[in-house]
């Protein structure tokens, strides 16, 4: 039995079915809202690859023209592991991180064999310079159709493998007999029912949609964050496991949180998907209500900073920030800046722009921009495909890369707040995906994968590693849960 129907859950179900098990997936959401947070993502997958041949393996329909016009480079297992270690401040469990990295390519190859299609992430992870697209930041591929496409492909594969999916079925408790998990209690409407199982995989997300838990574990102010994804990830799986003695593990006070449109709805909107995110901030500056910059927009490629900058925005007065760009960089802005729902203002002068920035001190903003412009080191060439070291000098908060003066109209500004994606705290698991209890012992019959696993991400994460984590450990958990069933049969 698999609880959840997103990427991690469906990979678990598919792996277990391939091993010969009868598999039932329980999805709390109705069919039209199914798929967990996966449905709200762009479907980007961080994967270790050695070069073009590996990309061709994962994208078999890559054309010769695309190859000629693209510099895919390489992203080694060492690069991937180092990125996880670096951005988590070396707290990530090395054994789990090593598994995530070493199994990444094979897992995508397995998904490809099961009908999931991938393509190069041209619109998000490459700039066209000199007629060629150059990929940067170690994030090259995304699922065709984004998150909804990924869920659709995995669902189709799971159903073809004989997996049954019950929508509108909320798991509320684990059933235990003689220390072993033997089933799940579910709710359908107001009716409860006991469903037996030889093994259970929990893959139903974190607690980001639970405002009380957010405030309790993440701290004051987190009740004001918007939820990027599904409204159904309220910590059910975590609560069920903790109730039977599972060990809480990892960064329970941390979360993946990004710059999100300030007027986005409280929860994700499937019609917009991840379009409310605003991730081109390395090309411009961000200012708070005082009109002041408050972070280094160019500290690193956005995939290594975006998941931590949402919290910093949440900590600003009024929990908002405006992103500022001028004509020199506006053609480089990501597609999400062009959606009609974006909170944007435009102006032909900085003075006019200052008057249009709701909630911002116009005087403070104009002073800040003047000081910033004067500090840009214009002797260093601008290169959006590399950490170009084009920064500022002498500011209280310098910009490390991609610093351009903001002086060429028209000017554009985008209003953002904090959008929480998923929480980092979760359950402790073994390398086989089995849940560990507070005594350090394995809980027979219980496995976990995806967001509700703790110990991998702390403070931050490399973009695209969340879905990859779900796929890798979903597959591992499903396969080992199937072994449990086979052992019981024997």
Residue pairs with C-beta under 8 A, 6 or more apart in sequence:
1 23
1 24
1 25
1 26
1 183
1 184
1 195
1 197
1 199
1 200
1 201
2 9
2 10
2 12
2 13
2 16
2 23
2 24
2 25
2 26
2 200
2 201
2 203
2 478
3 9
3 26
3 171
3 184
3 200
3 201
3 202
3 203
3 204
3 236
3 237
3 240
4 25
4 26
4 27
4 36
4 202
4 203
4 204
4 205
4 237
4 450
5 25
5 26
5 27
5 29
5 34
5 35
5 36
5 151
5 155
5 165
5 167
6 35
6 36
6 37
6 38
6 39
6 151
6 203
6 204
6 205
6 450
6 470
7 36
7 38
7 150
7 151
7 154
7 450
7 467
7 470
7 471
7 474
8 203
8 449
8 450
8 451
8 469
8 470
8 471
8 473
8 474
8 477
9 25
9 27
9 36
9 201
9 203
9 204
9 449
9 450
9 474
10 25
10 151
10 154
10 155
10 157
10 158
10 474
11 107
11 111
11 154
11 449
11 470
11 471
11 474
11 475
11 478
12 201
12 203
12 447
12 449
12 474
12 475
12 477
12 478
12 481
13 23
13 25
13 158
13 163
13 201
13 478
14 114
14 154
14 157
14 158
14 161
14 163
14 475
14 478
15 474
15 475
15 476
15 477
15 478
15 479
15 482
16 23
16 201
16 478
16 479
16 481
16 482
16 485
17 23
17 158
17 161
17 162
17 163
18 161
19 478
19 479
19 482
19 483
19 486
20 482
20 486
21 198
21 481
21 482
21 485
21 486
22 162
23 158
23 161
23 162
23 163
23 164
24 163
24 164
24 165
24 166
24 195
24 197
25 158
25 163
25 164
25 165
25 166
26 166
26 169
26 170
26 171
26 184
26 186
26 195
27 34
27 165
27 166
27 167
27 168
27 169
28 168
28 169
28 170
28 171
28 204
28 232
28 236
29 35
29 36
29 167
29 168
29 230
29 232
30 167
30 168
31 167
31 168
33 39
33 230
33 231
33 232
33 270
34 151
34 155
34 167
35 147
35 148
35 151
35 155
35 230
36 204
36 205
36 229
36 230
36 232
36 233
36 450
37 147
37 205
37 228
37 229
37 230
37 233
37 268
37 421
37 422
37 451
38 147
38 150
38 151
38 467
38 470
39 147
39 148
39 151
39 229
39 230
39 270
39 273
40 147
40 228
40 229
40 230
40 268
40 270
40 273
40 274
41 146
41 147
41 150
41 229
41 273
41 274
41 466
41 467
42 121
42 124
42 142
42 146
42 147
42 273
42 274
43 142
43 143
43 144
43 145
43 146
43 147
43 149
43 150
43 467
44 121
44 124
44 125
44 139
44 141
44 142
44 463
44 464
44 467
45 104
45 108
45 118
45 141
45 142
45 143
45 464
45 467
45 468
45 471
46 75
46 80
46 104
46 138
46 139
46 462
46 463
46 464
46 465
46 468
47 58
47 75
47 80
47 104
47 105
47 108
47 140
47 141
47 468
48 75
48 76
48 77
48 79
48 80
48 101
48 102
48 104
48 105
49 55
49 58
49 72
49 74
49 75
49 105
49 140
50 74
50 76
51 72
51 73
51 74
52 67
52 72
54 105
55 62
55 72
55 120
55 140
55 141
56 62
57 109
57 112
58 105
58 108
58 109
58 112
58 118
58 141
59 117
59 118
59 119
59 120
59 141
60 112
61 117
62 120
66 120
69 131
69 132
69 133
70 120
70 122
70 126
70 132
70 133
70 134
70 135
71 132
71 133
71 134
71 135
72 120
72 135
72 140
73 134
73 135
75 138
75 140
77 101
77 102
79 138
80 101
80 104
80 138
80 462
81 97
81 98
81 101
83 138
83 304
83 462
84 92
84 97
84 100
84 101
84 456
84 461
84 462
84 465
85 92
85 94
85 97
86 304
87 304
87 459
87 460
87 461
87 462
88 456
88 457
88 458
88 459
88 460
88 461
89 458
89 459
89 460
91 251
91 458
91 459
92 455
92 456
92 457
92 458
93 455
93 456
95 431
96 429
96 431
96 453
96 455
96 456
96 473
97 456
99 431
99 472
99 473
99 476
100 456
100 465
100 468
100 469
100 472
100 473
103 472
103 475
103 476
104 468
104 472
107 468
107 471
107 472
107 475
108 118
108 141
108 471
110 475
111 154
111 471
112 118
114 153
114 154
114 157
115 153
115 156
115 157
116 143
116 150
116 153
116 154
116 157
117 143
117 144
117 149
117 153
118 141
118 142
118 143
118 144
119 141
119 142
119 144
120 126
120 133
120 135
120 140
120 141
120 142
121 135
121 139
121 140
121 141
121 142
122 133
123 334
123 335
124 139
124 142
124 334
124 335
125 135
125 136
125 137
125 139
125 140
125 303
126 133
126 134
126 135
126 136
126 385
127 133
127 134
127 136
127 332
127 384
127 385
129 383
129 384
129 385
134 385
136 301
136 384
136 385
136 386
137 301
137 302
137 303
137 304
137 463
138 303
138 462
139 303
139 462
139 463
139 464
143 149
143 150
143 153
144 153
145 152
145 153
146 273
146 274
147 273
147 274
148 270
148 273
150 467
155 165
158 165
159 165
168 188
169 186
169 187
169 188
170 186
170 187
170 188
170 236
171 184
171 185
171 186
171 204
171 236
171 237
171 240
172 185
172 186
172 187
172 192
172 236
172 240
173 184
173 185
173 240
173 243
174 181
174 183
174 184
174 185
174 200
174 240
174 241
174 243
174 244
174 446
175 181
175 182
175 183
175 184
175 185
175 194
175 196
176 182
176 244
179 443
179 444
180 443
180 444
180 445
181 197
181 199
181 200
181 244
181 443
181 444
181 445
181 446
182 196
182 197
182 198
182 445
183 194
183 195
183 196
183 197
183 200
184 194
184 195
184 197
184 200
184 240
185 192
185 193
185 194
185 195
186 192
186 193
186 194
186 195
187 193
197 445
198 445
198 484
198 485
198 488
199 445
199 446
199 447
199 481
199 482
199 484
199 485
200 445
200 446
200 447
200 481
201 433
201 447
201 448
201 449
201 474
201 477
201 478
201 481
202 237
202 240
202 241
202 427
202 435
202 446
202 447
202 448
202 449
202 452
203 237
203 448
203 449
203 450
203 452
203 470
203 474
203 477
204 233
204 236
204 237
204 450
204 452
205 230
205 232
205 233
205 237
205 422
205 450
205 451
205 452
206 233
206 235
206 238
206 255
206 422
206 423
206 424
206 425
206 426
206 451
206 452
207 213
207 214
207 217
207 233
207 234
207 235
207 238
207 423
208 214
208 227
208 229
208 233
208 255
208 420
208 421
208 422
208 423
209 227
209 229
209 230
209 231
209 232
209 233
209 234
209 267
210 233
210 234
210 235
211 223
213 234
213 235
214 222
214 223
214 225
214 255
214 420
214 423
215 222
215 223
217 252
217 253
217 423
217 425
218 253
218 254
218 255
218 423
219 253
221 314
221 315
221 319
222 255
222 314
222 420
224 314
224 319
224 418
225 257
225 310
225 314
225 319
225 417
225 418
225 419
225 420
226 260
226 264
226 265
226 266
226 267
226 417
226 418
226 419
226 420
227 266
227 267
227 268
227 419
227 420
228 258
228 260
228 268
228 274
228 276
228 277
228 419
228 420
228 421
229 267
229 268
229 421
229 422
230 267
230 268
231 267
231 268
233 422
233 451
237 448
237 452
238 248
238 426
238 427
238 452
241 427
241 435
241 443
241 446
241 448
241 452
242 248
244 437
244 443
244 446
245 437
245 438
245 439
245 443
246 427
246 428
246 435
246 436
246 437
246 438
246 443
246 446
247 427
247 428
247 435
247 436
247 437
247 438
247 440
248 425
248 426
248 427
248 428
248 454
249 425
249 426
249 427
249 428
249 436
249 454
249 455
250 424
250 425
250 426
250 428
250 453
250 454
250 455
250 456
250 457
250 458
251 424
251 425
251 454
251 457
251 458
251 459
252 423
252 424
252 425
252 454
253 425
254 423
254 424
254 425
254 457
254 458
254 459
255 311
255 420
255 421
255 422
255 423
255 424
256 307
256 310
256 420
256 421
256 422
256 423
256 424
256 457
256 461
256 466
257 307
257 308
257 309
257 310
257 311
257 314
257 418
257 419
257 420
257 421
258 277
258 279
258 306
258 307
258 309
258 310
258 418
258 419
258 421
259 277
259 278
259 279
259 281
259 286
259 306
259 309
259 310
259 313
259 321
259 323
259 416
259 417
259 418
259 419
260 276
260 277
260 278
260 310
260 416
260 417
260 418
260 419
261 276
261 277
261 278
261 341
261 342
261 343
261 414
261 415
261 416
261 417
261 419
262 320
262 343
262 415
262 416
262 417
263 341
263 343
263 415
264 272
264 276
264 341
264 417
264 419
269 276
272 339
272 341
274 336
275 335
275 336
275 339
275 341
276 336
276 339
276 341
276 419
277 306
277 336
277 419
278 323
278 336
278 337
278 342
278 414
278 416
279 302
279 306
279 334
279 336
280 302
280 323
280 325
280 329
280 332
280 333
280 334
280 337
281 297
281 302
281 309
281 323
282 297
282 298
282 301
282 302
282 305
282 401
282 402
283 325
283 329
283 332
283 333
283 384
283 402
283 404
284 297
284 323
284 324
284 325
284 326
284 329
284 404
284 406
285 293
285 297
285 323
285 324
285 368
285 369
285 372
285 399
285 406
286 293
286 294
286 295
286 297
286 313
286 321
286 322
286 323
286 324
286 416
287 293
287 294
287 321
287 322
287 324
287 357
287 360
287 365
287 368
288 294
288 316
288 317
288 318
288 320
288 321
288 360
289 316
289 317
289 318
289 320
289 359
289 360
289 361
290 317
290 360
290 361
290 364
291 354
291 357
291 360
291 361
291 362
291 363
291 364
291 365
291 366
291 367
291 368
292 364
292 368
293 368
293 372
293 395
293 397
293 399
294 312
294 316
294 321
294 397
295 309
295 312
295 397
296 397
296 398
296 399
296 400
297 399
297 402
298 391
298 399
298 400
298 401
298 402
298 403
299 305
299 400
299 401
300 387
300 400
300 401
301 387
302 463
303 462
303 463
303 464
304 460
304 462
304 463
305 460
306 463
307 421
307 460
307 461
307 463
308 459
308 460
310 418
310 419
310 420
311 418
313 319
313 320
313 321
313 416
313 417
313 418
314 417
314 418
318 359
319 417
319 418
320 359
320 415
320 416
320 417
321 415
321 416
321 417
322 357
322 360
322 413
322 414
322 415
322 416
323 413
323 414
323 416
324 353
324 369
324 406
324 411
324 412
324 413
325 333
325 406
325 411
325 412
325 413
326 404
326 405
326 406
326 407
326 408
326 409
326 410
326 411
326 412
327 408
327 409
327 410
327 411
328 404
328 408
329 404
330 410
330 412
332 384
333 412
336 342
337 344
337 412
337 414
342 414
343 414
343 415
343 416
344 412
344 413
344 414
344 415
345 353
345 356
345 357
345 412
345 413
346 353
346 410
346 411
346 412
346 413
347 353
347 356
347 409
347 410
347 411
348 409
348 410
348 411
349 409
349 411
350 366
350 369
350 406
350 411
351 362
351 366
353 411
353 413
354 360
354 362
354 363
354 365
354 366
355 362
356 413
357 365
357 413
358 415
369 406
371 395
372 392
372 395
372 399
372 405
372 406
373 405
373 406
373 407
375 392
375 393
375 394
375 395
375 398
375 403
376 390
376 391
376 392
376 399
376 403
376 404
376 405
377 390
377 391
377 392
377 393
377 403
378 405
380 388
380 389
380 390
380 391
381 388
381 390
382 388
382 390
382 402
382 404
383 390
384 402
387 400
387 401
388 401
388 402
389 400
389 401
390 401
390 402
390 403
390 404
391 398
391 399
391 400
391 401
391 403
392 398
392 399
392 403
421 466
422 451
422 466
423 451
424 454
424 457
424 458
424 459
424 461
425 454
426 448
426 451
426 452
426 453
426 454
426 455
427 435
427 436
427 448
427 452
427 453
427 454
428 435
428 436
428 454
428 455
429 435
429 436
429 447
429 448
429 453
429 455
429 473
429 477
430 436
430 442
431 476
432 447
432 476
432 477
432 480
433 447
433 448
433 449
433 473
433 476
433 477
433 480
433 481
434 442
434 443
434 446
434 447
434 477
434 480
435 442
435 443
435 446
435 447
435 448
436 442
436 443
437 443
444 484
445 484
447 477
447 478
447 480
447 481
448 477
449 470
449 473
449 474
449 476
449 477
449 478
450 469
450 470
450 473
450 474
451 466
451 470
453 469
453 473
456 469
457 465
457 466
457 469
